[in-house]
């Protein structure tokens, strides 16, 4: 049962990561901002390999920031 829940969470995180990548690509923002967002997505992806629940939490925060128009500063 636990394994089924883990697989379901993995599938949800993977689907949401795909959506997040698409949203970041579609943003009309400076390249530096897009790169910073892409780095955040890479961190979430790496976290998913070791701690799926943490990755889901990080992805929730990132998606909320995107929804609310909060983006990292352009370096």
C-alpha positions as CSV (number, residue, x, y, z in Angstrom):
1,X,0.0,0.0,0.0
2,X,2.8,2.4,0.9
3,X,4.5,1.7,-2.4
4,X,1.3,2.5,-4.3
5,X,1.0,5.9,-2.5
6,X,4.7,6.6,-3.3
7,X,4.2,5.8,-6.9
8,X,1.1,8.0,-7.1
9,X,2.9,10.9,-5.5
10,X,5.8,10.4,-7.9
11,X,3.4,10.5,-10.8
12,X,1.8,13.7,-9.5
13,X,5.1,15.5,-9.0
14,X,6.3,14.4,-12.4
15,X,3.2,15.8,-14.1
16,X,3.4,19.0,-12.1
17,X,7.1,19.4,-13.0
18,X,6.2,19.1,-16.7
19,X,3.5,21.8,-16.2
20,X,6.0,24.1,-14.3
21,X,8.6,23.7,-17.1
22,X,6.0,24.6,-19.7
23,X,4.9,27.7,-17.7
24,X,8.5,28.9,-17.2
25,X,9.2,28.5,-20.9
26,X,6.1,30.6,-21.8
27,X,6.8,33.5,-19.4
28,X,7.7,36.8,-21.0
29,X,10.5,37.6,-18.6
30,X,14.2,38.5,-18.9
31,X,16.5,35.6,-19.6
32,X,18.1,35.9,-16.2
33,X,14.8,35.4,-14.5
34,X,14.0,32.4,-16.7
35,X,17.4,30.9,-15.9
36,X,16.8,31.4,-12.1
37,X,13.4,29.7,-12.4
38,X,14.9,26.9,-14.4
39,X,17.5,26.4,-11.7
40,X,14.7,26.1,-9.1
41,X,13.1,23.5,-11.2
42,X,16.3,21.6,-11.4
43,X,16.6,21.7,-7.6
44,X,13.1,20.3,-7.3
45,X,13.9,17.5,-9.8
46,X,17.0,16.6,-7.9
47,X,15.1,16.6,-4.6
48,X,12.5,14.3,-6.0
49,X,15.2,11.6,-6.4
50,X,15.9,11.6,-2.7
51,X,12.9,13.0,-0.8
52,X,9.7,13.1,-2.8
53,X,7.6,14.8,-0.2
54,X,10.2,17.6,0.1
55,X,10.2,18.0,-3.7
56,X,6.4,18.2,-3.7
57,X,6.5,21.0,-1.1
58,X,9.2,22.9,-3.0
59,X,7.2,22.6,-6.2
60,X,4.0,23.8,-4.4
61,X,5.9,27.0,-3.3
62,X,7.4,27.5,-6.8
63,X,4.0,27.1,-8.4
64,X,2.4,29.5,-5.9
65,X,5.1,32.1,-6.7
66,X,4.4,31.7,-10.4
67,X,0.7,32.0,-9.9
68,X,1.2,35.2,-7.9
69,X,3.7,36.7,-10.3
70,X,6.6,36.5,-7.8
71,X,9.8,35.9,-9.8
72,X,13.5,35.9,-8.8
73,X,15.5,39.1,-9.5
74,X,17.3,39.3,-12.8
75,X,21.0,39.0,-12.1
